[in-house]
Amino acid sequence: MPKVIFHHDDADSDVLDVDAGTSLMRAAVANGVRGIVGECGGQAMCATCHVYVREPYLDTLPPMSEDEDEMLDCAAAPRHADRSRLGCQIEAGTHLDEIEVDVPAHQI
């Protein structure tokens, strides 16, 4: 079962075991991870599931779509060049058995 670790500014973390194929946004919302809103329900239309992917996991991610890239420009928290992604666009599973992300201080 894939593992997703959400790190917060206060050094607290949420560690979730999720079903393969579950997006980081859906996992966070279903488990009450603070700081992940997922307002649009996973359509890459709101940037309220913005996360900063930790360095060791960047090469395992699928390429960013144009829609995701545009939405990240609208995120409430500053965008970090290579680390910013939308949690709704990252699925845990076959090629991603574990991932660690930092949750921005604010999403809206």
WOVEN-V930799 format. One record per residue. N is the residue number from 0. NEAR is the number of other C-alpha atoms within 8 Angstrom. D_LAST is the distance of its C-alpha to the last C-alpha in Angstrom with 1 decimal. Layout:
# WOVEN-V930799
{{N:NEAR:D_LAST} {N:NEAR:D_LAST}}
This chain:
# WOVEN-V930799
{{0:8:31.1} {1:12:28.3} {2:12:26.3} {3:14:22.6} {4:12:21.6} {5:12:18.0} {6:12:18.3} {7:11:16.1} {8:9:16.3} {9:4:18.7} {10:6:21.1} {11:7:20.6} {12:8:20.6} {13:8:20.5} {14:8:23.4} {15:8:23.7} {16:8:26.7} {17:11:25.7} {18:9:27.8} {19:10:28.4} {20:8:26.5} {21:11:23.3} {22:12:20.1} {23:13:18.0} {24:14:15.1} {25:11:17.7} {26:11:19.3} {27:11:16.2} {28:11:15.3} {29:7:19.1} {30:6:19.6} {31:6:16.8} {32:10:15.3} {33:6:12.7} {34:10:9.4} {35:13:10.0} {36:10:8.6} {37:14:10.7} {38:7:9.9} {39:8:12.5} {40:5:15.0} {41:11:15.8} {42:7:16.6} {43:12:14.7} {44:8:13.1} {45:12:9.3} {46:14:8.6} {47:12:6.7} {48:14:9.9} {49:15:10.2} {50:13:13.1} {51:12:15.7} {52:13:19.1} {53:11:21.8} {54:6:24.8} {55:5:27.4} {56:10:25.6} {57:10:24.7} {58:5:28.1} {59:7:27.9} {60:8:24.9} {61:5:25.5} {62:4:25.1} {63:7:21.7} {64:6:22.0} {65:6:21.4} {66:8:18.7} {67:12:16.7} {68:9:17.5} {69:8:16.3} {70:12:12.9} {71:13:12.4} {72:7:13.1} {73:8:10.0} {74:14:7.7} {75:8:5.4} {76:8:8.2} {77:5:11.7} {78:8:13.6} {79:7:16.8} {80:5:19.6} {81:5:21.1} {82:11:18.9} {83:12:15.6} {84:12:15.6} {85:15:13.8} {86:11:15.0} {87:14:16.0} {88:11:18.5} {89:10:20.2} {90:11:22.8} {91:19:24.8} {92:12:28.5} {93:7:31.6} {94:6:30.6} {95:11:27.9} {96:10:29.4} {97:9:27.0} {98:12:23.8} {99:11:21.9} {100:12:18.3} {101:12:16.1} {102:13:12.6} {103:12:10.3} {104:8:9.7} {105:7:5.8} {106:14:3.8} {107:5:0.0}}
